[in-house]
Amino acid sequence: MKQLPLPIVRLRPNAKPQVIRHGFPWVFANEMVMDRRTKGLSHGGLVILEDAERKPLGLGTINPKSKIAVRMLDRDTEAVIDQAWFAARIQTALDHRARLYPDPFYRLIHAEADGLPGVVIDRFGDVAVVQPNASWADRMFDMLSAALVEVTGCTTVIKNGTGRARSLEGLDEEMAVTTGPAPSGPIPVPMNGATYMADVMGGQKTGLFFDQRPNHAFAAQLAHGARVLDVFSHVGGFSLAALAGGAASALAVDGSAPALELAQIGAEASGVADRFETRQGDAFDVLEALGKAKERFDVVICDPPAFAPSKPAIEKGMRAYERVARLATPLVKEGGYLVLCSCSHAADLKRFRDASARGIGKGGKRGMLVNTGFAGPDHPLLPQLAESGYLKALTFRL
């Protein structure tokens, strides 16, 4: 089916079209001619992007209300954005994941890097959780969902329209099962020798953090026979992997009682409940209390939420990361390991590493960096888009 002629939008003369030609996927509002016609275009609608000389750059989607005014979809201005187009992108992504993991539990679509800007899809067996975090994806959700079912055979599709990214696009929050039956309860997920419980309807994000898989595995290597502390544990990400790897014991700390309950169920499903404990409370308060009690652990992991979710929050966020490191350092036995994580895309690796080192120093110890981890290969990085490399995991020996 041939696509109707699309509106044309244009870069300002001082914008750099070569950036788009070289693969950068976004055009910011201040780089475009935002006249009355452009501002009146339908949010999430398709457009042809041209440079100031009227040379076509590709096919994109526009949201005049967003700072990211245009997201590029295809270099081919004649491309038809239909179910077949979505299916081709999803199939390419699936082929990659199928080579990586024997079981269908992974991030299937990682937004721009997989050619679907603003779209996140996590797969839990026959259940797919879709986050349409851009206006175009929200508008074309039915087509996207149909292609997803066609390619993967998933029987349940959940639309998770929550989170900060949607508000920046001017989108409302929405949570709904759009295809198939709703899950009857948390979904067991095999990963790194453990079983995790994912609450895909009511948990954080899509219910589980697949991105930390390789970092869980590395920490587990250090944990054989060890006493482990897992702070900001969510559903037991690091602690359950450590126990599966032979840790003597693990204490999971989180502010969320439902998350810790899922962690406990996961420990039972993994056969490690006899070595697993949970403690609910504010992570900073618990770290201070453990320090006062002179508790010591062989491996301490701190995987907090994004303390620096945007550039204006960087300085405050760095102080928070430094404080985590300072409070955690005294809890690590001599020669033990401290794992510090950041999922703040606004804070680059050097800033986070420096903040962590300052905290370790203020905590009274010297640390050598033995490993730097990132998100797993089911979270591919678009090299032109630094923001897609958000996760950092630093392992220090103290």
Backbone torsions as a table, in degrees:
resi	resn	phi	psi	omega
1	MET	NA	125.7	-178.0
2	LYS	-77.1	138.4	-178.9
3	GLN	-79.6	142.5	176.6
4	LEU	-64.3	154.9	177.3
5	PRO	-54.8	135.0	-175.1
6	LEU	-100.1	151.4	174.5
7	PRO	-60.2	150.2	178.0
8	ILE	-107.3	132.1	173.6
9	VAL	-121.4	155.8	-167.9
10	ARG	-133.0	146.8	173.5
11	LEU	-76.8	152.8	172.3
12	ARG	-68.5	157.3	179.7
13	PRO	-59.7	-28.9	-178.0
14	ASN	-88.7	-1.8	177.3
15	ALA	-74.9	164.6	-175.8
16	LYS	-112.0	95.6	-177.6
17	PRO	-63.9	-25.2	-178.6
18	GLN	-63.9	-25.4	177.6
19	VAL	-62.4	-43.4	177.6
20	ILE	-68.2	-41.5	-179.7
21	ARG	-63.2	-28.1	-179.0
22	HIS	-90.3	5.0	170.7
23	GLY	111.7	-0.9	177.1
24	PHE	-67.1	132.0	-168.2
25	PRO	-92.6	-3.3	-174.0
26	TRP	-120.9	149.8	167.2
27	VAL	-124.4	122.7	-178.7
28	PHE	-82.3	154.2	-174.3
29	ALA	-58.0	-35.1	-177.7
30	ASN	-77.0	-1.5	176.8
31	GLU	-99.7	-3.1	-173.1
32	MET	-113.6	158.0	169.3
33	VAL	-77.8	103.7	-176.4
34	MET	-102.0	69.2	177.8
35	ASP	-82.1	-178.5	-176.2
36	ARG	-60.6	-38.2	-179.3
37	ARG	-64.3	-44.8	-179.4
38	THR	-65.3	-43.0	180.0
39	LYS	-64.8	-22.7	-179.0
40	GLY	-89.8	-1.0	-179.9
41	LEU	-68.5	151.1	-177.0
42	SER	-66.2	130.2	-179.2
43	HIS	-62.8	127.8	-178.5
44	GLY	84.5	4.2	179.4
45	GLY	-78.7	161.0	179.7
46	LEU	-84.4	145.7	179.1
47	VAL	-144.4	160.2	169.1
48	ILE	-100.4	126.1	178.5
49	LEU	-95.1	130.7	175.8
50	GLU	-121.2	156.5	172.1
51	ASP	-81.8	-178.2	-176.4
52	ALA	-66.3	-18.9	178.5
53	GLU	-92.2	9.6	179.2
54	ARG	68.2	25.1	174.5
55	LYS	-92.1	129.6	-176.0
56	PRO	-67.9	139.5	178.9
57	LEU	-108.7	-19.6	179.9
58	GLY	148.4	-176.9	-179.5
59	LEU	-103.8	133.1	-178.5
60	GLY	-139.4	-170.1	178.5
61	THR	-132.4	143.2	-171.0
62	ILE	-115.4	145.5	169.6
63	ASN	-140.5	95.6	-176.9
64	PRO	-62.9	-15.3	179.9
65	LYS	-87.0	-10.9	-175.1
66	SER	-100.7	152.7	173.0
67	LYS	-63.6	-33.1	172.7
68	ILE	-88.4	95.1	-172.6
69	ALA	-73.9	-38.1	-179.5
70	VAL	-130.3	133.8	171.5
71	ARG	-112.6	126.9	-176.6
72	MET	-78.5	132.8	179.7
73	LEU	-107.3	-37.8	-173.3
74	ASP	-155.9	139.8	176.6
75	ARG	-70.5	-25.7	-177.8
76	ASP	-83.3	112.9	-179.1
77	THR	-69.7	-13.2	178.0
78	GLU	-93.8	-0.6	-178.0
79	ALA	-60.2	140.9	177.0
80	VAL	-102.3	117.9	-178.2
81	ILE	-87.6	90.7	-178.7
82	ASP	-131.0	-170.5	-178.0
83	GLN	-61.8	-36.3	179.1
84	ALA	-64.7	-37.3	177.7
85	TRP	-63.7	-47.1	177.2
86	PHE	-60.8	-44.3	-177.0
87	ALA	-60.6	-38.4	179.6
88	ALA	-64.3	-42.9	178.9
89	ARG	-64.5	-43.3	-178.3
90	ILE	-67.4	-38.6	178.7
91	GLN	-63.0	-42.0	177.6
92	THR	-60.1	-43.3	179.1
93	ALA	-66.2	-41.0	-179.1
94	LEU	-64.8	-40.7	179.5
95	ASP	-56.9	-39.7	179.0
96	HIS	-66.4	-48.4	-177.6
97	ARG	-66.0	-36.3	-179.0
98	ALA	-62.9	-27.3	176.2
99	ARG	-75.4	-24.3	-174.0
100	LEU	-89.2	-38.7	-168.0
101	TYR	-129.7	132.7	-180.0
102	PRO	-72.3	-24.6	-179.1
103	ASP	-113.1	148.3	-174.8
104	PRO	-80.4	62.7	177.5
105	PHE	-132.3	104.9	-174.2
106	TYR	-174.8	171.6	167.4
107	ARG	-79.6	118.0	-177.5
108	LEU	-86.0	-40.7	179.3
109	ILE	-127.9	123.4	178.8
110	HIS	-115.1	62.3	169.5
111	ALA	54.3	-130.5	-172.6
112	GLU	-55.8	-38.3	-176.6
113	ALA	-63.3	-27.4	178.0
114	ASP	-100.7	13.9	173.6
115	GLY	79.9	12.7	177.0
116	LEU	-127.4	83.4	-173.1
117	PRO	-55.7	129.7	176.3
118	GLY	78.3	4.8	-177.8
119	VAL	-108.5	128.0	174.1
120	VAL	-120.7	131.2	175.2
121	ILE	-131.5	120.2	173.3
122	ASP	-106.4	137.8	-177.0
123	ARG	-110.1	131.1	177.3
124	PHE	-124.2	76.8	-176.2
125	GLY	67.3	-118.7	-179.9
126	ASP	-87.7	4.7	179.8
127	VAL	-110.3	130.2	175.8
128	ALA	-117.9	131.1	176.9
129	VAL	-108.5	119.6	-175.2
130	VAL	-109.6	128.9	173.1
131	GLN	-110.8	100.0	176.3
132	PRO	-86.8	89.7	-171.2
133	ASN	-92.8	11.8	175.6
134	ALA	-131.1	150.6	-172.5
135	SER	-60.9	-36.4	-178.8
136	TRP	-65.1	-39.2	-178.8
137	ALA	-70.8	-34.6	176.5
138	ASP	-65.2	-41.1	-178.9
139	ARG	-67.6	-35.3	-177.5
140	MET	-103.9	24.1	-172.8
141	PHE	-59.0	-42.4	-177.3
142	ASP	-60.1	-41.0	179.2
143	MET	-67.4	-43.5	177.6
144	LEU	-60.1	-45.8	-178.6
145	SER	-63.6	-42.7	179.8
146	ALA	-62.0	-41.6	178.6
147	ALA	-66.6	-37.4	179.2
148	LEU	-61.2	-47.1	178.8
149	VAL	-64.8	-41.4	179.9
150	GLU	-59.0	-44.4	-173.9
151	VAL	-80.5	-43.3	-171.6
152	THR	-95.4	-24.0	-173.4
153	GLY	77.9	9.9	177.4
154	CYS	-58.8	139.7	-177.2
155	THR	-98.8	-15.9	177.5
156	THR	-128.6	130.5	174.3
157	VAL	-121.6	128.1	179.8
158	ILE	-113.7	127.6	174.3
159	LYS	-92.0	112.8	178.6
160	ASN	-105.3	87.2	-178.5
161	GLY	-96.3	61.6	179.1
162	THR	-127.5	164.0	173.4
163	GLY	113.3	165.0	-174.5
164	ARG	-64.0	-36.7	-175.8
165	ALA	-60.1	-37.9	-179.2
166	ARG	-68.3	-37.5	179.5
167	SER	-64.3	-34.0	177.9
168	LEU	-68.0	-21.9	178.0
169	GLU	-92.4	-2.4	-178.0
170	GLY	77.1	26.1	-177.6
171	LEU	-101.7	147.5	176.9
172	ASP	-79.6	159.0	174.6
173	GLU	-79.0	143.4	-179.4
174	GLU	-157.5	134.1	177.1
175	MET	-132.5	119.1	-175.3
176	ALA	-157.5	148.1	168.6
177	VAL	-86.9	115.3	-173.7
178	THR	-100.5	-18.6	178.2
179	THR	-141.6	132.5	172.8
180	GLY	76.0	-173.1	-177.7
181	PRO	-80.7	148.2	174.3
182	ALA	-70.2	145.0	176.6
183	PRO	-59.2	141.8	-178.1
184	SER	-77.9	-12.0	179.9
185	GLY	-178.4	-168.7	177.8
186	PRO	-59.3	147.0	-177.5
187	ILE	-98.5	124.4	176.3
188	PRO	-71.9	132.4	-176.9
189	VAL	-124.1	116.6	176.8
190	PRO	-79.8	129.4	-177.9
191	MET	-160.8	127.7	177.0
192	ASN	54.5	36.2	176.7
193	GLY	82.8	-4.1	179.2
194	ALA	-112.3	170.3	173.8
195	THR	-118.3	121.3	179.7
196	TYR	-104.7	152.2	178.8
197	MET	-109.7	118.4	-177.4
198	ALA	-105.1	118.4	173.7
199	ASP	-90.4	92.5	-172.6
200	VAL	-77.0	-12.7	-179.8
201	MET	-100.1	-29.8	-174.5
202	GLY	-130.0	1.2	-178.1
203	GLY	-84.9	-177.5	177.4
204	GLN	-70.2	143.0	179.0
205	LYS	52.2	-123.3	179.9
206	THR	-93.9	1.5	177.9
207	GLY	116.3	-21.3	179.9
208	LEU	-156.6	151.2	180.0
209	PHE	-103.9	94.3	178.6
210	PHE	-69.3	-22.7	-172.1
211	ASP	-62.6	-28.3	-176.2
212	GLN	-84.8	2.1	-174.5
213	ARG	-47.8	-52.8	-178.5
214	PRO	-67.7	-29.0	178.9
215	ASN	-75.4	-34.9	170.6
216	HIS	-57.6	-45.0	-176.7
217	ALA	-64.6	-40.3	-179.9
218	PHE	-66.4	-44.6	179.0
219	ALA	-61.6	-36.4	179.4
220	ALA	-63.0	-31.9	177.3
221	GLN	-61.8	-31.9	-177.5
222	LEU	-84.3	-11.1	-165.2
223	ALA	-99.3	0.8	-177.4
224	HIS	-60.6	121.3	-179.0
225	GLY	74.7	7.4	-171.9
226	ALA	-97.4	157.9	168.2
227	ARG	-92.8	123.5	-169.5
228	VAL	-118.5	138.6	172.7
229	LEU	-117.3	124.5	-177.6
230	ASP	-118.5	103.2	-175.0
231	VAL	-101.9	142.3	-168.8
232	PHE	60.2	51.9	-165.6
233	SER	-78.9	-16.7	-173.7
234	HIS	54.1	-122.4	-176.9
235	VAL	-94.6	24.9	175.5
236	GLY	93.1	27.9	-174.3
237	GLY	-47.7	-60.8	-177.6
238	PHE	-78.4	-39.1	-173.5
239	SER	-67.8	-41.5	179.8
240	LEU	-67.6	-37.8	176.4
241	ALA	-64.9	-39.3	179.4
242	ALA	-64.6	-42.7	179.1
243	LEU	-65.5	-39.6	176.4
244	ALA	-63.5	-27.7	178.7
245	GLY	-86.5	2.7	174.7
246	GLY	104.3	16.3	176.8
247	ALA	-62.4	146.2	179.3
248	ALA	-71.0	-36.3	179.1
249	SER	-161.3	160.6	176.3
250	ALA	-147.0	138.0	175.3
251	LEU	-115.0	120.8	179.7
252	ALA	-102.6	128.8	-178.0
253	VAL	-118.8	129.8	177.1
254	ASP	-157.5	156.9	177.9
255	GLY	-81.9	-13.6	-175.1
256	SER	-99.4	117.0	176.3
257	ALA	-64.7	-42.6	177.9
258	PRO	-61.0	-38.0	178.9
259	ALA	-64.5	-42.6	179.8
260	LEU	-68.3	-32.0	176.0
261	GLU	-64.5	-41.0	176.3
262	LEU	-65.7	-37.0	176.7
263	ALA	-62.2	-41.3	179.4
264	GLN	-64.5	-42.6	177.7
265	ILE	-63.2	-39.3	177.4
266	GLY	-63.7	-39.1	178.2
267	ALA	-63.6	-40.1	178.4
268	GLU	-66.5	-43.0	179.0
269	ALA	-65.7	-27.7	-179.5
270	SER	-86.8	-8.0	-179.3
271	GLY	74.8	27.2	-177.8
272	VAL	-124.7	15.1	-174.0
273	ALA	-60.9	-28.6	-178.6
274	ASP	-69.7	-14.8	179.9
275	ARG	-112.3	10.4	-171.3
276	PHE	-119.9	135.7	175.2
277	GLU	-132.5	155.3	175.0
278	THR	-125.3	155.8	176.7
279	ARG	-145.6	117.3	180.0
280	GLN	-88.7	138.4	176.9
281	GLY	160.9	168.5	174.8
282	ASP	-61.6	127.8	-172.9
283	ALA	-58.9	-42.2	-179.9
284	PHE	-64.0	-41.6	178.9
285	ASP	-64.3	-42.7	-179.6
286	VAL	-66.0	-41.4	177.4
287	LEU	-60.1	-43.3	178.8
288	GLU	-64.5	-42.7	-179.5
289	ALA	-65.0	-40.6	178.2
290	LEU	-65.9	-35.4	177.2
291	GLY	-65.4	-44.0	178.9
292	LYS	-64.4	-31.6	180.0
293	ALA	-82.0	1.7	179.5
294	LYS	60.9	30.3	177.3
295	GLU	-70.8	144.8	179.0
296	ARG	-135.7	143.3	-178.2
297	PHE	-132.2	153.7	177.1
298	ASP	-77.4	-35.1	179.7
299	VAL	-135.3	127.0	176.6
300	VAL	-121.1	129.0	179.2
301	ILE	-121.8	133.6	176.2
302	CYS	-127.0	115.3	-175.9
303	ASP	-125.7	72.9	-173.1
304	PRO	-76.7	168.2	172.6
305	PRO	-67.0	175.8	-177.6
306	ALA	-69.0	104.5	177.5
307	PHE	-77.3	-18.9	179.5
308	ALA	-128.1	72.6	-175.7
309	PRO	-73.9	-11.7	-179.5
310	SER	-150.1	164.6	-177.6
311	LYS	-59.3	-40.1	178.1
312	PRO	-62.2	-20.6	-176.8
313	ALA	-95.9	5.7	-172.3
314	ILE	-62.2	-50.1	-174.9
315	GLU	-62.8	-45.3	177.2
316	LYS	-61.9	-40.9	179.5
317	GLY	-63.9	-41.6	179.1
318	MET	-63.4	-36.3	176.5
319	ARG	-65.2	-36.7	178.6
320	ALA	-67.6	-43.1	178.0
321	TYR	-63.7	-39.7	177.7
322	GLU	-62.5	-40.1	-179.8
323	ARG	-65.6	-40.1	176.5
324	VAL	-57.9	-48.3	-178.5
325	ALA	-63.2	-40.7	-178.9
326	ARG	-63.9	-41.9	-178.4
327	LEU	-75.9	-31.2	-177.9
328	ALA	-79.5	-31.0	-174.2
329	THR	-55.2	-47.9	-178.7
330	PRO	-64.9	-15.3	-178.9
331	LEU	-83.0	-9.2	-177.0
332	VAL	-92.1	127.5	177.1
333	LYS	-62.7	156.4	176.1
334	GLU	-56.1	125.7	-179.0
335	GLY	83.1	3.8	179.0
336	GLY	-86.5	-173.4	-171.9
337	TYR	-122.7	141.2	175.9
338	LEU	-122.8	122.1	178.6
339	VAL	-108.1	121.3	-178.4
340	LEU	-119.9	130.5	-175.0
341	CYS	-122.3	152.5	173.1
342	SER	-141.3	132.4	174.6
343	CYS	-113.3	24.6	179.7
344	SER	-88.4	111.3	-178.5
345	HIS	-68.9	-24.7	-178.0
346	ALA	-74.6	-18.7	-179.7
347	ALA	-101.4	115.1	-177.7
348	ASP	-75.8	173.1	-174.4
349	LEU	-60.2	-43.5	-177.5
350	LYS	-63.4	-44.8	178.8
351	ARG	-58.9	-45.6	-178.0
352	PHE	-67.2	-42.1	178.8
353	ARG	-61.7	-41.9	179.8
354	ASP	-65.5	-43.0	178.9
355	ALA	-62.6	-40.7	179.4
356	SER	-65.0	-43.3	180.0
357	ALA	-63.9	-41.2	177.2
358	ARG	-60.8	-43.4	-179.7
359	GLY	-63.4	-40.8	178.5
360	ILE	-63.3	-42.9	178.2
361	GLY	-62.0	-43.7	178.9
362	LYS	-69.5	-21.9	175.9
363	GLY	-79.6	-3.8	172.6
364	GLY	94.6	16.1	-179.0
365	LYS	-134.6	169.7	174.9
366	ARG	-111.9	134.3	-178.4
367	GLY	-121.1	139.4	171.3
368	MET	-109.7	134.7	-177.5
369	LEU	-80.0	118.5	-175.9
370	VAL	-107.5	-15.3	178.5
371	ASN	-160.3	140.4	172.7
372	THR	-120.6	117.6	-176.9
373	GLY	-111.3	158.2	179.7
374	PHE	-133.8	-174.8	177.3
375	ALA	-66.0	155.5	-178.4
376	GLY	-69.8	171.4	-175.1
377	PRO	-71.1	-6.0	171.1
378	ASP	-85.8	3.0	173.7
379	HIS	-120.5	67.2	-174.0
380	PRO	-62.0	151.7	-178.0
381	LEU	-101.8	126.7	171.2
382	LEU	-83.8	112.3	-171.7
383	PRO	-60.9	-28.0	179.7
384	GLN	-75.6	-12.4	-173.3
385	LEU	-121.7	94.0	-175.8
386	ALA	-58.6	-29.8	-176.8
387	GLU	-62.3	-22.0	-178.1
388	SER	-77.2	-10.0	175.7
389	GLY	-99.6	66.3	-169.8
390	TYR	-86.1	-30.7	-169.6
391	LEU	-90.4	131.2	174.9
392	LYS	-131.3	137.7	177.2
393	ALA	-134.4	111.5	-176.9
394	LEU	-104.5	126.6	177.6
395	THR	-109.8	119.3	179.5
396	PHE	-110.5	142.4	166.0
397	ARG	-101.1	126.5	-172.4
398	LEU	-103.0	NA	NA
